[in-house]
Amino acid sequence: MSTHIRHQAAPNPDGCRWCGFDRPHGWQYLPSVGLHQWGPPTNAQRLARMKARRNARKDTR
């Protein structure tokens, strides 16, 4: 089993639901989702991304 890391840092809380990329997004491809356009992240994704970004800032201080 392999692990695929898309982002070195947590994506923007308002990034794409599927891949985390910001707008302008266009069409992106992911093996797990396929070809997709930007989709709004869920509230749970937004919260998790905000917490991850906050924790990353604390680690660098």
N, C-alpha and C positions, 0 to 999 in steps of 0.2 A: 504494500500500500504506500502511495506517495502523498506528500502534502504539497499543495500549490499555494504559494503566498502571492496574492495579487498586489498588495500594497505594503511598503516598508513601514508606513505609519497608518494610523486609523484614517479611513476616508472621511471626507466632509460629511457631517451629519445629514445634509440634504442631497448627498450624491445618489446615484442610481440605486434602486432597490437590489438589482441583480449583481452589478459589478462595482458599484461605489464611485464610478467616474462622475465628475461634474458635468454640467451643461456647458457649452454645446456638446452633446453626446453623439448624435448621429446614430448609425447602426453599429453595434458591437456584437462580437461573437464570443460565447463561452460554451465549452463542451457540456456543462450541466444545464444550461438554459437554451442554448442555440442562439440564433440571430435575434437580437432584441433592440428595441428603442428604450430611451430613458423611462424608468418607472419610479414613482414616488416611493421612498422608503417607508416601511411600517414605523409606527411609534416606538416599538421595541427596538428596531434597528437604529433609529435616531438616538435613543437613550443609550444603547450600548456603544455607539460610536462616540458620543459625547463623553462618556465615562472613560473609554479607552484613550481619547485624546487628552483628557485631564490627567490620567495616570501617567501618560508618556511625558507630559510637562513636569510632573512632580519628580520623575526619575532623572531628569536632566538638570535639576537644580542642585 
